[in-house]
Amino acid sequence: MKTRRQKKIQELITIEIIRTQEELAQRLQEEGFNVTQATISRDIKEMGLIKILGLDEDYRYALQGKISPVSYQDRLKRMWKEVVVSFDSCENIIVIKTIPGNAQALASLLDNAGWKEVIGTVAGDDTIFLLVKPKTEVAAILLRLVELA
């Protein structure tokens, strides 16, 4: 029963906009599943569901790693504008300073941006080291970062 229910949850959040646990519970009940809020909460945790910002500026449930490129880039751009204090480069490393507590989330977005020149990031509380290869591509990455602002 749990497997079928979780498969239905995956289907529902993929084809519909589900904003709350209550909406999800209601839709599951309409589909013939007898669920409680506690069951929904456990399923969300087990499935690793996340909330993403949709085009209508409302948050909705999504499968982790299944964020559409458009909304993903929007998230990166939005977060960049909200949390970046400054950035600079030295050789093939770009150092990005954020407001405290935001570096790791921004680094994750940068790691998954699909920029082939970026090998990866290392983040602390308010600082990100972004490693670029080859070194000649640092200027191109800096330009992308400026465009995010």
N, C-alpha and C positions, 0 to 999 in steps of 0.2 A: 504494500500500500504506500509506504514512504517513497519508494522509487518512482512509482506512478505519479504521486503527488508532486514530487520535485521535478519530474519531467514536465508536468503540466505548468508548474511555476515558471520554468525556463521558457516554455512556449508562450505563456501569457505575457511575461515581461519583454519578450522579443517582439511580439506583434502589437502589443497595446502599451499605453502609457499608464503605469501603475505607480502612484506617488506615495502611498502609505500602506502600512500593514493591514489596516482596516479594508482598504480597497482590494488588496490581494486576497484577504480572507473572504470577502464578499464574492469575488470572481470565482474562487475555488468552490465555494458553496453552490454557486450557480452551475458549476461544472459537475456537481455531485459529490464533492469531498466534504466530509464533516470535520472541520478544523477549528481550533481555538487560537487565540492570539499567541499563546505560549508555543504552540506547534509551529505557527508561522515564524515566530522569532527564531526558533531552533533551526528551521529550514533555511532561513536567510543566512544565519551564521555558518551552517554546514556547507551551504552552496557558495559561500564567499561573495554574496551579492553586494554590490556597492550602489551608492546613489550618485547619479551624474546630473549635471545641469543640462536641461534640454533647451531647444531653440526658443521655447516659450518662457524661459527664465525660471521654470519650475524644476525641482529635483525629482528624479524618477529612478526606479530600480533598474539595474543592468547587471549583466554577467561581467565579472572581472576579466579584463583583457579583450572585451568585445565592444570597446568604445569606437564609434565611427570616427574616421579621420577628421571629419569636419568638426564634430563636437570636441574631439581631443585637442585639435589645434586651437579651438576657441578657449578651452580650459587653460592651455598653456599661455595664451595671450592674456587672458583675464588675470591669471595668477601673476604673470610677469609684471603687469601694470600695478597690481596691488601690493606686491611684496619686495620688489627689487629696489635696493638703495643705490647700488653702483656696481660697475663691472669694469675690469681691465684685463690685459693679457701680458704674458711674459713667455717668450719662446712658444711652446705649443700648449700652454695651460692658460685657460681663461678663469679668472677668479671673480665670482659673483657674490656680492654682499646682499643679504636680505634682512628684513626685519626679523627679530628673534623668533625662533620656533617654526620657521617656514622653509628653511633650506632643504630639508629632506624631501618634502612634498614636491617642491619645484624641481629638485634634482631627478626625482622619479619621472616627472613629465618630460624633462630634457632627455633622459636616458631612452625614453620610448617615443621620441619625436620622429625617429626614422632618419636622422641626419647621418649619412654614411661616414662623414668625416669625424664624428664624435665617437671616440672609443668607449667613454663612460664618464661617470661623475663620482666624486667623493663629497659627501655633505656632512656638515656638523649642524649646529643649531642655527647659525646665521651666515654661514660661508659655504660656498660650493667651489670645488675645483673641477673644471670641465676639461678633459684631455682631448686634444685634437690631433689627428694624424691624416695626412702629413702636415708639417708645420706651415707649409705654404697656404693651407686652407683656413688658417686662423682669421684672416681678414674677412673671408666669406662668412664665417660663423659670427664674427662680430657684427657684420652687416645684418644678418638675420636677427640677431638679438636687438639691434637698434630698431629694426622694423617691428618687432614685437611691442615696443613701447609706442 
